[in-house]
């Protein structure tokens, strides 16, 4: 809940932002394992919107 409170200023529409918060949570590495939930469950990191928008260096060598 701390993440939800920190992210949202207007508490009336908090439910509209849960998908973004869930994606951020799933991409954040855990302190004890140093792995994100995405990596632990699926064995890979999921591309986030910023990854698609700003294309990381490793993505520039992949064919589209």
C-alpha positions as semicolon CSV with decimal commas, in nm:
position;residue;x (nm);y (nm);z (nm)
1;X;0,000;0,000;0,000
2;X;0,292;0,238;0,052
3;X;0,364;0,229;-0,319
4;X;0,003;0,318;-0,402
5;X;0,000;0,604;-0,153
6;X;0,333;0,739;-0,275
7;X;0,228;0,726;-0,640
8;X;-0,117;0,875;-0,611
9;X;-0,205;1,226;-0,505
10;X;-0,576;1,211;-0,585
11;X;-0,726;0,915;-0,402
12;X;-1,052;0,919;-0,597
13;X;-0,918;0,741;-0,904
14;X;-0,650;0,517;-0,754
15;X;-0,800;0,208;-0,914
16;X;-0,737;0,347;-1,263
17;X;-0,362;0,340;-1,199
18;X;-0,327;-0,012;-1,060
19;X;-0,208;-0,161;-1,389
20;X;0,085;0,084;-1,403
21;X;0,169;0,022;-1,039
22;X;0,152;-0,355;-1,086
23;X;0,388;-0,334;-1,383
24;X;0,634;-0,124;-1,185
25;X;0,616;-0,363;-0,891
26;X;0,673;-0,668;-1,111
27;X;0,978;-0,504;-1,271
28;X;1,140;-0,405;-0,940
29;X;1,406;-0,643;-0,808
30;X;1,348;-0,789;-0,462
31;X;1,615;-0,704;-0,203
32;X;1,658;-1,062;-0,083
33;X;1,682;-1,232;-0,424
34;X;1,802;-0,946;-0,646
35;X;1,546;-1,069;-0,901
36;X;1,225;-0,908;-1,014
37;X;0,896;-1,098;-0,991
38;X;0,896;-1,105;-1,374
39;X;1,232;-1,282;-1,376
40;X;1,133;-1,526;-1,102
41;X;0,802;-1,625;-1,263
42;X;0,874;-1,603;-1,636
43;X;1,252;-1,628;-1,649
44;X;1,287;-1,297;-1,832
45;X;1,224;-0,929;-1,789
46;X;0,921;-0,777;-1,953
47;X;0,972;-0,479;-2,179
48;X;0,829;-0,171;-2,015
49;X;0,682;0,123;-2,209
50;X;1,003;0,322;-2,152
51;X;1,203;0,034;-2,303
52;X;0,991;0,049;-2,616
53;X;0,997;0,429;-2,636
54;X;1,368;0,477;-2,574
55;X;1,503;0,142;-2,705
56;X;1,791;0,022;-2,494
57;X;2,128;-0,040;-2,656
58;X;2,083;-0,418;-2,662
59;X;1,752;-0,374;-2,850
60;X;1,916;-0,186;-3,138
61;X;2,092;-0,505;-3,251
62;X;1,773;-0,710;-3,263
63;X;1,580;-0,738;-3,587
64;X;1,231;-0,589;-3,584
